[in-house]
Amino acid sequence: MMSRSYTNLLDLASGNFPAMVGGFKERRRLPRVMTVPGNIAELDDDQAYSVSSDNPSAASLDRIIIVANYLPLIAKRKEDGKGWDFTWNEDALLRQLKDGFPEDTEVLYVGSLGAEIDSSEQDDVSQHLLDKFKCVPTFLPPDLLTKYYDGFCKRQLWPLFHYMLPFSTDKSHRFDRSLWEAYVSANKRFFQKVVEIINPEDDYIWIHDYHLMVLPTFIRRRFNRVKMGFFLHSPFPSSEIYRTLPVREEILKALLNSDIIGFHTFDYARHFLSCCSRMLGLEYQSKRGYLGLEYYGRTISIKIMPVGVHMGRIQSVMNMTEEECKARELKQQFEGKTVLLGVDDMDIFKGINLKILAMEQMLRQHPKWVGRAILIQIVNPARGKGIHLEEIRAEIQESCGRVNRIFGRPGYEPIVFIDRSVPITEKLAYYSIAECVVVTAVRDGMNLTPYEYIACRQGISISESCADVGGPKKSMLVISEFIGCSPSLSGAIRVNPWNVETTAEALNEAISMLESEKQMRHEKHYRYVSTHDVAYWSRSFLQDMERACLDLLRKRCWGIGLSFGFRVVALDPNFRKLSIDAIISSYKRAKSRAILLDYDGTVMPQNSINKSPSQEVTFILNKLCADSNNQVFIVSGRGRDSLSQWFTPCPKLGIAAEHGYFLRWSQSKEWEICGKSTDFGWMHIAEPVMKLYTEATDGSGIETKESALVWQYRDADPGFGSSQAKEMLDHLESVLANEPVAVKSGQFIVEVKPQDVSKGLVAEKIFSTMAESGKQADFVLCVGDDRSDEDMFEIISSAVSRNILSANGSVYACTVGQKPSKAKYYLDDTTDVINMLESLAEVSEDDL
């Protein structure tokens, strides 16, 4: 019996949390937030109270809860030291994205504050923020905050997600289980705040960024049908990098508890999908332009949409007198100079030193710019205690000093290094005088600096201090190909920042370009930036989240699994587990029964090394076959020789081999050929193609059957094998276009077989033959586990209307495993199948 209280926080942090459930009987609007410093509220673990109703509610976007690490607020201690003043942070993305929501949508925020609030003040602050700002603060104790944010987020996830492995001898960079436990504990505290305000039947939840990647599991475990999206603002690394994370599967499974997962670029999404494929065995599909992952009956949508800037905010700042004065001052200060501008956070991945080295190289290769070109590098303070910050700062300062000593002269310094936080008014003033903005980050999730620069350059005529009032606008960009905004800025000069010489040439090209060319590139960029702003981004994500959640609302849902293995199984309302009692009742009433069983994955586990049937299976089949009212068949894709040998102990068992090309009613009968085609000349065309791919794909092989060829890649690298299978499918369809064959892909296989052969057609033949002999089946049991068995399920659904089966009969089409299927029933695994067959066999034995 699991305890109702979390007496051991470390158990929770390691993922050993019990079911957290609760019921809501009425809509709660903005309840008072209750905060108990240093205490985690206990949760009832009784599943009876889980919000997992079988009756879906209609989706309506009345309210959305935004959850992120930080609230979009600025907190300042009052001058008298008593209490706090709070204001909106108008530059925060979370504040700006609400412009994309419908006007009547109520927006609530859950997150932490950037200031440490004393425990004695937390209740008052919570109530004030809820009443005035609709914000629910999450208070993290200092020791937990340090381990969670500075520890796991900044020293573990941030480097790894930016492609940096912990090769350093500094042990603080390596995986630390206690930091992971703190990360989970902090995520749980955010979850507690969501619970305080959520109406699970109506609210949408939008979670932001890598700080809260396990939060979806907490929420989904409590509210099975909640409507929830997640957006990752950082890069997602390739599977070769991500797989080094010891808690890799826990994080993936947690993210998959969302209904939609968003990324800035296709590269990041592709890496995530690759990780899901390689580590969880999940394959994605594209349906009408939408990418989706099938996960236990749920379809998780994958959204690819780069975020934009808030055009209105930039415009309003540029209208400020303060900005105009600063722009005028800077124009006078750098008059006659060509200004290149860099704006970056102090971070190891921003490539600031590479930018300075490229500037140095440009001045060496093109001395005409000495005395004329200036690089202004603004470095904002680091957002946390990242790695190697002091070393990076020292390296940058040393490079700046060297370049200025070599190329500087009285009244001219080629590098202007601004090492402080720059307010937005000053930053836009720098944009207004910059001829080119340079971004040389070696890896960055998005980076909105180029977008801000473009928007600012379009509006520079607002300031009378700038030239060309009302004239054509121009801007130039030199950007790293490794940042998220790069794909959307096709007019920028893209560079590999590691190649200093090439970057130097790009700088020269940018500032030497014809004015008309700069204007054309600027116009192209501005059209994109102005139409794909932050409101467009948030509106698009929310629309897709609504669409993604609709499918779940139509299904029956329940949660299964422990710890971070928890997931919600969603099934069609008509899709249910096969009841043994119900099928036995129908079985007893029936006078003529047809029982069709797939072999691999149905009566034989897929991962079994010895593929011959067990004595238990043959014993059960013999008892079923001994009943004169039964016609029992094994319907398999395997060859007839193997099946004949394996089922020698079952003389009355019918066998349909090679998907029904060969059919035998019992051992005393001859094999029938059900396929119409007897010309297998196509094999001489298909086999060389398969051999070509086999030689190139380690772990693959060819199985030659009498009527078919099968290429299997179960032991190959999953990603490469799948890619080769798709290539082969296209290749074979091309070379066999005029042959009477079908090329099909299955679970780790590509198969070529005659067109007129399928399990569905052989099932139809069996039913028809029984009806013609006066034994029309009034009980049908059909069990299978893969795509080829779906043909049987489809035939069964139409057989009654075509009078092949008895109109008053009982039909049980059953798939193995809880997954989308044309069958109406399912059993969990081969053990369930064998137990069910054994129950039927006992009924037959009693009747003999």
Sequence and secondary structure as in RCSB ss.txt:
>XXXX:A:sequence
MMSRSYTNLLDLASGNFPAMVGGFKERRRLPRVMTVPGNIAELDDDQAYSVSSDNPSAASLDRIIIVANYLPLIA
KRKEDGKGWDFTWNEDALLRQLKDGFPEDTEVLYVGSLGAEIDSSEQDDVSQHLLDKFKCVPTFLPPDLLTKYYD
GFCKRQLWPLFHYMLPFSTDKSHRFDRSLWEAYVSANKRFFQKVVEIINPEDDYIWIHDYHLMVLPTFIRRRFNR
VKMGFFLHSPFPSSEIYRTLPVREEILKALLNSDIIGFHTFDYARHFLSCCSRMLGLEYQSKRGYLGLEYYGRTI
SIKIMPVGVHMGRIQSVMNMTEEECKARELKQQFEGKTVLLGVDDMDIFKGINLKILAMEQMLRQHPKWVGRAIL
IQIVNPARGKGIHLEEIRAEIQESCGRVNRIFGRPGYEPIVFIDRSVPITEKLAYYSIAECVVVTAVRDGMNLTP
YEYIACRQGISISESCADVGGPKKSMLVISEFIGCSPSLSGAIRVNPWNVETTAEALNEAISMLESEKQMRHEKH
YRYVSTHDVAYWSRSFLQDMERACLDLLRKRCWGIGLSFGFRVVALDPNFRKLSIDAIISSYKRAKSRAILLDYD
GTVMPQNSINKSPSQEVTFILNKLCADSNNQVFIVSGRGRDSLSQWFTPCPKLGIAAEHGYFLRWSQSKEWEICG
KSTDFGWMHIAEPVMKLYTEATDGSGIETKESALVWQYRDADPGFGSSQAKEMLDHLESVLANEPVAVKSGQFIV
EVKPQDVSKGLVAEKIFSTMAESGKQADFVLCVGDDRSDEDMFEIISSAVSRNILSANGSVYACTVGQKPSKAKY
YLDDTTDVINMLESLAEVSEDDL
>XXXX:A:secstr
   SS   HHHHHTT          S   S      TT        GGG B  SS      SEEEEEEEE SEEE
EE TTSSSEEEEE TT HHHHGGGGS TT EEEEEEE SS   TTTHHHHHHHHHHHH EEE    HHHHIIIII
IIIIIIIHHHHTT    SS GGGS  HHHHHHHHHHHHHHHHHHHHH  TTT EEEEESGGGTTHHHHHHHHBTT
 EEEEE  S    HHHHTTSTTHHHHHHHHTTSSEEEESSHHHHHHHHHHHHHHH   EEEETTEEEEEETTEEE
EEEE      HHHHHHHHTSHHHHHHHHHHHHHTTT EEEEEEEES TTS HHHHHHHHHHHHHH GGGTTTEEE
EEEEE  SS  TTHHHHHHHHHHHHHHHHHHH BTTB SEEEE S   HHHHHHHHHH SEEEE  SSBS   HH
HHHHHHHHTGGGSTTSSSTTS     EEEETTBTTGGG TTSEEE TT HHHHHHHHHHHHHS HHHHHHHHHHH
HHHHHHS HHHHHHHHHHHHHHHHHHHHTSEEEEE SGGG EEEEE TT EE  HHHHHHHHHH SSEEEEE SB
TTTB TT S  S  HHHHHHHHHHHHSTTEEEEEE SS HHHHHHHTTT TT EEEEGGGTEEESSTTS  EE  
S    TTHHHHHHHHHHHHHHSTT EEEE SS EEEE TTS HHHHHHHHHHHHHHHHHHTTTSSEEEEEETTEE
EEEETT  HHHHHHHHHHHHHHTT   SEEEEEE SHHHHHHHHHHHHHTTTTSS TT EEEEEEESSS  SSSE
EESSHHHHHHHHHHHHHHHHHH 
